[in-house]
Amino acid sequence: MLMSTEYLHPQWPAPARVGAAFTGRSGGVSRAPYNAFNLGAHVGDEAAAVAWNRALLRRELSLPSEPLWLEQVHGIEVLDADRLEAPGPVRADAALTRRPGVVLAVLVADCLPVLFAARDGSAVAVAHAGWRGLAAGVLEATVTALAGSGPLLAWLGPAIGAPHFEVGAEVRTAFLGRPDAHAPETAAAFTPNTRGRWQCDLRALARVRLLALGINAVYADASCSYGEPQRFYSHRRDGQTGRMAALIWLHAA
């Protein structure tokens, strides 16, 4: 018997024509270690199970189309989905659309998903922001691609929390070594631990970057993917595991 599927919906003042959701791990048909609602086709799960889960996702959320599943590489490439000419995965870590009916998605299992919506409902975007993407500028690239869309809202989804995200000095250096790193705020996102390493707060780092881009309306879900194994996948906790999706789209006006 299937468990009920859990979806989180951003608590943010986005226009009514903006649809958005974040999936949990319950409700699908994937077997261990992917149990149960794995949406990632690249993690070793049975293809039939992933296809079933994706069909369930589309049906339960009444999605207007199949999500655009990206080939994510922890980079800063932004796909303009309105210019997509051929079907199939595109190598990118962010995507945007200004057309109703186009469903954007990123897959995560500890990395930070970031949703964007224009306040006037003219455009939406999604970004996959692990520490590498954040340091390289995936949020800046996404906002640049949204130029002309007016003021933006941002939502930060479930991700690994600072108490569980231990990193080495090279990660801290990747952020603080930038001349535009807003050093005090960025440094505050790293807390030294007793092992000579650092606890890294991805959401704090994202907020620093978003504020620097002029986005003051930043909303967040504080859930920790690592700390809630019944609700979320976590690559750092489990190694071989499934993937959750952050999705956003525009309804017809």
MOFENRA-V129692 format. One record per pair of residues at least 12 apart in sequence whose ideal C-beta (glycine too) atoms are under 10 Angstrom apart, sorted by sequence separation. I is the first residue (numbers start at 1). GAP is how many residues later the second one is. If there is no record, write none. Layout:
BEGIN
<<I:GAP> <I:GAP>>
END
This chain:
BEGIN
<<8:12> <9:12> <10:12> <24:12> <25:12> <33:12> <34:12> <37:12> <38:12> <41:12> <54:12> <79:12> <80:12> <94:12> <104:12> <114:12> <115:12> <127:12> <142:12> <175:12> <189:12> <206:12> <225:12> <226:12> <229:12> <232:12> <7:13> <8:13> <9:13> <24:13> <25:13> <30:13> <36:13> <40:13> <41:13> <54:13> <68:13> <77:13> <79:13> <82:13> <84:13> <93:13> <113:13> <114:13> <127:13> <129:13> <176:13> <188:13> <189:13> <207:13> <231:13> <7:14> <8:14> <23:14> <25:14> <31:14> <35:14> <39:14> <77:14> <78:14> <79:14> <81:14> <82:14> <83:14> <92:14> <113:14> <114:14> <125:14> <127:14> <128:14> <172:14> <175:14> <176:14> <189:14> <190:14> <206:14> <7:15> <8:15> <23:15> <30:15> <31:15> <34:15> <37:15> <38:15> <39:15> <54:15> <77:15> <78:15> <79:15> <80:15> <81:15> <82:15> <112:15> <113:15> <114:15> <127:15> <139:15> <172:15> <175:15> <189:15> <190:15> <203:15> <6:16> <7:16> <8:16> <23:16> <30:16> <34:16> <37:16> <38:16> <68:16> <75:16> <76:16> <77:16> <78:16> <79:16> <80:16> <81:16> <82:16> <111:16> <112:16> <113:16> <126:16> <127:16> <188:16> <189:16> <6:17> <7:17> <28:17> <29:17> <36:17> <37:17> <39:17> <71:17> <72:17> <75:17> <76:17> <77:17> <78:17> <79:17> <80:17> <81:17> <82:17> <111:17> <112:17> <125:17> <172:17> <188:17> <189:17> <203:17> <5:18> <6:18> <30:18> <31:18> <39:18> <71:18> <73:18> <75:18> <76:18> <77:18> <78:18> <79:18> <80:18> <81:18> <84:18> <93:18> <111:18> <112:18> <125:18> <127:18> <172:18> <186:18> <189:18> <203:18> <5:19> <6:19> <29:19> <30:19> <34:19> <37:19> <68:19> <69:19> <70:19> <71:19> <72:19> <73:19> <74:19> <75:19> <111:19> <112:19> <114:19> <171:19> <185:19> <186:19> <189:19> <203:19> <225:19> <4:20> <5:20> <6:20> <7:20> <29:20> <30:20> <37:20> <68:20> <69:20> <70:20> <71:20> <72:20> <73:20> <82:20> <94:20> <96:20> <98:20> <104:20> <106:20> <108:20> <110:20> <111:20> <114:20> <125:20> <172:20> <185:20> <188:20> <3:21> <5:21> <6:21> <28:21> <29:21> <66:21> <68:21> <69:21> <70:21> <71:21> <72:21> <81:21> <100:21> <103:21> <104:21> <105:21> <106:21> <107:21> <108:21> <110:21> <111:21> <112:21> <125:21> <169:21> <187:21> <3:22> <4:22> <5:22> <28:22> <29:22> <30:22> <68:22> <70:22> <71:22> <72:22> <81:22> <94:22> <96:22> <102:22> <104:22> <106:22> <108:22> <111:22> <112:22> <123:22> <124:22> <185:22> <186:22> <3:23> <4:23> <5:23> <29:23> <30:23> <70:23> <81:23> <98:23> <103:23> <104:23> <105:23> <106:23> <111:23> <116:23> <123:23> <167:23> <182:23> <185:23> <186:23> <2:24> <3:24> <28:24> <29:24> <68:24> <70:24> <98:24> <99:24> <114:24> <122:24> <123:24> <125:24> <181:24> <184:24> <185:24> <2:25> <3:25> <28:25> <70:25> <79:25> <98:25> <99:25> <114:25> <123:25> <124:25> <172:25> <175:25> <183:25> <2:26> <27:26> <28:26> <97:26> <98:26> <112:26> <116:26> <122:26> <123:26> <167:26> <171:26> <172:26> <182:26> <185:26> <186:26> <2:27> <29:27> <42:27> <68:27> <96:27> <97:27> <98:27> <112:27> <116:27> <122:27> <123:27> <125:27> <127:27> <129:27> <162:27> <166:27> <169:27> <171:27> <181:27> <182:27> <185:27> <28:28> <39:28> <41:28> <67:28> <96:28> <97:28> <114:28> <118:28> <121:28> <122:28> <124:28> <129:28> <162:28> <163:28> <168:28> <169:28> <172:28> <181:28> <27:29> <28:29> <40:29> <42:29> <68:29> <95:29> <96:29> <97:29> <116:29> <117:29> <120:29> <121:29> <123:29> <124:29> <125:29> <126:29> <130:29> <131:29> <162:29> <166:29> <168:29> <169:29> <171:29> <180:29> <182:29> <7:30> <23:30> <27:30> <39:30> <42:30> <95:30> <96:30> <116:30> <118:30> <119:30> <120:30> <129:30> <130:30> <163:30> <167:30> <168:30> <175:30> <182:30> <5:31> <6:31> <94:31> <95:31> <96:31> <118:31> <119:31> <120:31> <126:31> <166:31> <167:31> <181:31> <3:32> <5:32> <40:32> <94:32> <95:32> <117:32> <118:32> <119:32> <166:32> <167:32> <168:32> <180:32> <3:33> <23:33> <27:33> <93:33> <94:33> <95:33> <116:33> <118:33> <119:33> <165:33> <166:33> <167:33> <175:33> <2:34> <3:34> <23:34> <68:34> <69:34> <70:34> <72:34> <93:34> <94:34> <118:34> <119:34> <131:34> <165:34> <166:34> <175:34> <2:35> <65:35> <67:35> <68:35> <69:35> <70:35> <72:35> <92:35> <93:35> <94:35> <117:35> <118:35> <164:35> <165:35> <21:36> <64:36> <65:36> <67:36> <68:36> <69:36> <70:36> <72:36> <92:36> <93:36> <116:36> <117:36> <131:36> <135:36> <162:36> <163:36> <164:36> <165:36> <23:37> <64:37> <65:37> <66:37> <67:37> <68:37> <69:37> <70:37> <74:37> <93:37> <116:37> <117:37> <134:37> <135:37> <162:37> <165:37> <23:38> <63:38> <64:38> <65:38> <67:38> <68:38> <69:38> <115:38> <116:38> <117:38> <135:38> <136:38> <161:38> <162:38> <163:38> <21:39> <64:39> <66:39> <67:39> <72:39> <93:39> <94:39> <115:39> <116:39> <132:39> <135:39> <161:39> <162:39> <21:40> <63:40> <67:40> <93:40> <114:40> <115:40> <131:40> <134:40> <135:40> <140:40> <160:40> <161:40> <162:40> <20:41> <82:41> <114:41> <115:41> <131:41> <134:41> <135:41> <137:41> <160:41> <161:41> <162:41> <19:42> <21:42> <61:42> <63:42> <113:42> <114:42> <115:42> <132:42> <135:42> <159:42> <160:42> <161:42> <162:42> <19:43> <81:43> <93:43> <113:43> <114:43> <131:43> <135:43> <137:43> <159:43> <160:43> <19:44> <81:44> <94:44> <112:44> <113:44> <131:44> <159:44> <19:45> <58:45> <80:45> <81:45> <93:45> <94:45> <112:45> <113:45> <114:45> <158:45> <57:46> <79:46> <92:46> <96:46> <111:46> <112:46> <113:46> <135:46> <156:46> <157:46> <42:47> <78:47> <79:47> <94:47> <95:47> <96:47> <112:47> <156:47> <159:47> <5:48> <41:48> <57:48> <78:48> <93:48> <94:48> <98:48> <110:48> <111:48> <112:48> <156:48> <78:49> <92:49> <93:49> <94:49> <96:49> <108:49> <110:49> <111:49> <7:50> <95:50> <96:50> <98:50> <108:50> <109:50> <110:50> <156:50> <5:51> <54:51> <76:51> <94:51> <98:51> <106:51> <108:51> <109:51> <110:51> <156:51> <5:52> <9:52> <94:52> <108:52> <154:52> <7:53> <75:53> <76:53> <96:53> <154:53> <2:54> <7:54> <74:54> <110:54> <156:54> <5:55> <73:55> <74:55> <110:55> <134:55> <154:55> <4:56> <5:56> <70:56> <72:56> <74:56> <76:56> <77:56> <154:56> <74:57> <75:57> <76:57> <154:57> <68:58> <70:58> <72:58> <74:58> <75:58> <76:58> <152:58> <67:59> <73:59> <74:59> <76:59> <154:59> <165:59> <73:60> <74:60> <76:60> <78:60> <164:60> <165:60> <72:61> <74:61> <75:61> <76:61> <77:61> <152:61> <154:61> <159:61> <161:61> <163:61> <164:61> <165:61> <74:62> <75:62> <76:62> <152:62> <153:62> <154:62> <155:62> <156:62> <158:62> <159:62> <161:62> <162:62> <164:62> <75:63> <76:63> <78:63> <151:63> <152:63> <153:63> <154:63> <155:63> <156:63> <157:63> <158:63> <159:63> <161:63> <163:63> <164:63> <43:64> <74:64> <76:64> <77:64> <78:64> <151:64> <152:64> <153:64> <154:64> <155:64> <156:64> <157:64> <158:64> <159:64> <160:64> <161:64> <163:64> <42:65> <76:65> <78:65> <80:65> <151:65> <152:65> <153:65> <154:65> <155:65> <156:65> <158:65> <159:65> <160:65> <161:65> <39:66> <41:66> <43:66> <75:66> <76:66> <78:66> <79:66> <80:66> <134:66> <139:66> <143:66> <151:66> <152:66> <153:66> <154:66> <155:66> <156:66> <157:66> <158:66> <159:66> <160:66> <161:66> <40:67> <78:67> <139:67> <143:67> <158:67> <159:67> <160:67> <161:67> <39:68> <40:68> <76:68> <77:68> <78:68> <134:68> <138:68> <157:68> <158:68> <38:69> <40:69> <131:69> <139:69> <140:69> <143:69> <144:69> <135:70> <139:70> <140:70> <143:70> <158:70> <164:70> <166:70> <38:71> <131:71> <134:71> <138:71> <139:71> <142:71> <143:71> <165:71> <130:72> <134:72> <137:72> <140:72> <143:72> <160:72> <164:72> <129:73> <139:73> <140:73> <158:73> <159:73> <164:73> <129:74> <131:74> <134:74> <135:74> <139:74> <158:74> <160:74> <134:75> <158:75> <159:75> <160:75> <129:76> <139:76> <158:76> <160:76> <129:77> <160:77> <127:79> <129:80> <19:81> <21:82> <23:82> <17:83> <19:84> <20:84> <21:84> <23:84> <25:84> <23:85> <22:86> <158:86> <157:87> <157:88> <158:88> <114:89> <157:89> <112:90> <156:90> <22:91> <111:91> <112:91> <155:91> <110:92> <114:92> <22:93> <112:93> <155:93> <21:94> <112:94> <116:94> <20:95> <114:95> <114:96> <18:97> <20:97> <18:98> <19:98> <119:98> <18:99> <116:99> <17:100> <18:100> <117:100> <14:101> <14:102> <15:102> <12:103> <14:103> <15:103> <17:103> <18:103> <13:104> <14:104> <15:104> <17:104> <20:104> <114:104> <115:104> <10:105> <12:105> <14:105> <15:105> <16:105> <17:105> <18:105> <19:105> <130:105> <13:106> <15:106> <18:106> <20:106> <114:106> <10:107> <14:107> <15:107> <17:107> <112:108> <113:108> <15:109> <14:110> <112:113> <110:114> <111:114> <110:115> <109:116> <110:116> <108:117> <109:117> <128:118> <126:119> <127:119> <126:120> <126:121> <110:122> <126:122> <109:123> <110:123> <124:123> <125:123> <126:123> <108:124> <109:124> <110:124> <111:124> <124:124> <108:125> <109:125> <110:125> <124:125> <107:126> <108:126> <109:126> <110:126> <124:126> <108:127> <109:127> <110:127> <123:127> <109:128> <110:128> <122:128> <109:129> <121:129> <121:130> <110:131> <113:131> <115:131> <117:131> <122:131> <109:132> <111:132> <113:132> <114:132> <115:132> <116:132> <118:132> <121:132> <22:133> <109:133> <113:133> <115:133> <117:133> <23:134> <24:134> <109:134> <110:134> <112:134> <113:134> <18:135> <20:135> <22:135> <23:135> <107:135> <108:135> <109:135> <111:135> <113:135> <21:136> <22:136> <107:136> <108:136> <20:137> <106:137> <107:137> <108:137> <15:138> <106:138> <107:138> <108:138> <14:139> <106:139> <107:139> <13:140> <105:140> <106:140> <12:141> <14:141> <105:141> <106:141> <12:142> <103:142> <104:142> <105:142> <106:142> <10:143> <12:143> <104:143> <105:143> <10:144> <11:144> <103:144> <104:144> <105:144> <10:145> <103:145> <104:145> <9:146> <10:146> <102:146> <103:146> <104:146> <10:147> <102:147> <103:147> <101:148> <102:148> <8:149> <100:149> <101:149> <8:150> <99:150> <100:150> <101:150> <97:151> <99:151> <100:151> <101:151> <96:152> <97:152> <98:152> <100:152> <95:153> <97:153> <99:153> <100:153> <81:168> <72:171> <69:176> <67:178> <68:179> <67:180> <67:181> <68:181> <67:182> <63:184> <65:184> <64:185> <61:186> <63:186> <64:186> <64:187> <57:188> <61:188> <64:188> <53:189> <58:189> <43:190> <57:190> <54:191> <43:192> <50:192> <53:192> <40:193> <49:193> <50:193> <39:194> <38:195> <45:195> <37:196> <44:196> <45:196> <43:197> <44:197> <45:197> <35:198> <43:198> <44:198> <45:198> <22:199> <24:199> <34:199> <43:199> <25:200> <33:200> <43:200> <22:201> <40:201> <42:201> <40:202> <41:202> <14:203> <25:203> <38:203> <39:203> <40:203> <13:204> <24:204> <25:204> <26:204> <34:204> <38:204> <39:204> <40:204> <12:205> <14:205> <25:205> <26:205> <33:205> <37:205> <38:205> <39:205> <40:205> <12:206> <13:206> <24:206> <25:206> <26:206> <33:206> <34:206> <35:206> <36:206> <37:206> <38:206> <39:206> <12:207> <24:207> <25:207> <33:207> <34:207> <35:207> <37:207> <38:207> <11:208> <12:208> <24:208> <25:208> <32:208> <33:208> <34:208> <37:208> <39:208> <10:209> <11:209> <12:209> <23:209> <24:209> <25:209> <32:209> <33:209> <34:209> <10:210> <11:210> <22:210> <23:210> <10:211> <9:212> <30:212> <8:213> <28:214> <8:215> <25:216> <25:217> <25:218> <23:219> <25:219> <23:220> <24:220> <23:221> <22:222> <23:222> <8:223> <22:223> <23:223> <6:224> <8:224> <21:224> <22:224> <23:224> <6:225> <21:225> <22:225> <6:226> <20:226> <21:226> <22:226> <3:227> <20:227> <21:227> <19:228> <20:228> <21:228> <19:229> <20:229> <18:230> <19:230> <18:231> <19:231> <17:232> <18:232> <19:232> <17:233> <18:233> <14:234> <17:234> <15:235> <16:235> <17:235> <8:236> <10:236> <15:236> <17:236> <16:237> <6:238> <7:238> <8:238> <10:238> <15:238> <7:240>>
END
